[in-house]
Amino acid sequence: MTSQATNLAKYIDHTLLKMDATEAEIKQICEQAIEHHFFSVCVNSCYVPLVSKLLAGSDVKTCSVIGFPLGACLTSVKVFETNAAIEAGANEIDMVINVGLLKSHAMDAFIDDIRQVKAATAAKGALLKVILETCLLTKDEIKQVCEICRDLDVEFVKTSTGFSSGGATVEDVRLMRETVGAKLGVKASGGVRDKETAEAMISAGATRLGSSSGVSIVSGLKSNSSY
């Protein structure tokens, strides 16, 4: 693998979040992640124990999504799942915001939802990425959530789950980077399926890429994956 591909690989959270993902498929993406030196493998929390075991001794981290994909569960449920995922071996947590609370202007509850998950990750030494689901938000709402995340000292803001009406766009990634400045990471996910798109997201300010097409990205190939 060329040095350029290696550098690109370190941006990638190699992802498999579909409902019917099998253990065999999870094992395959872990093997791919180790081979290509991706940054992490991102899975639903039920697979964290398996992924953590398979990645042991490698340079690839284990990432779990929380409150996925709707973000509409009780905050206490998000905190519980966060703690359980970290205890099972997750190094990084990608949580989905409660979009309904944001749209309802229930800001105390909305902010507390993120704050409590951040407290859980901080207590256990894990990194937190907050998924905005940008396709459902106005530009002002994207800025507002990014400002909240910056003030709460989360480590990353992330564009999308890949399960809603749209994924990452260069415009939204650029807006997120401009809002958080250099303080936070920005993760582009949803629709990042080839090298050209990956490089465009990085140029716009992304410091991490969530994709099930990691191998295609570093190989310069096209992918038919939906995430």
C-alpha positions, 0 to 999 in steps of 0.5 A: 500500500502506498504512503498516500493510501496509508495516510488516508487509511488512518482517517477511516472508521471502518464501519458495519452497522446494518441490522443483519450484520453477521459475525462472519462479516464483522470478522471480515471487516476486522481483518480488513482494518488490521490489514489496511491499518484503519483507525477503528472498526465501528459496530453496534454495541452487541459486537463490541466484545467480539471486535475488541477481541479480534483487534487485540494487539493491533493498532486499530481501535474499537468504536461503538454507536450509542442510541443508534440510529434515532437518538430518541431513547432515554438519556439513562439508556444512552449512558447505560449503553455507553458504560456497557460498551466501554466495559466490553472494550470500546475505545470510542463512542459515537452517540446520536443526538436527540433531534426531537428535543432540539426541534422542540427547543427543549434545550436543557434536556437536549444539552443534558443528554450529551453532557451525561454521555460525555461524563460517562466517556470521560470517566472511563477514558473513552473518546466521544463523537456526537452525531448530528444527523445534519440532513435533518437540521438547518444550517443554524441548528448545525452551528448551534449543536456544534457550539454546544459540543464545543462548550461541553468539550466533546472530542468530535462532531459527526455528520450522520448515521447513514440511516436517515434521508442523507449523509455527509456533504462537503458544505456541512463538513465545512460549516462544522469545521468553521464552527468548532475551529481547531478544538474538535475533530469533525467526522464525515459519515454517510455516503463516503464511498470512494477516494475522491469523496473522502479527499473532498471531505478531508479538504473541507475539514474532516479529520475522521471518515466513517465508511463501510467502503474503507477498502475501496477508498484506500484502493481507489475503487468505487463501492456500492455500499450505502454507508 
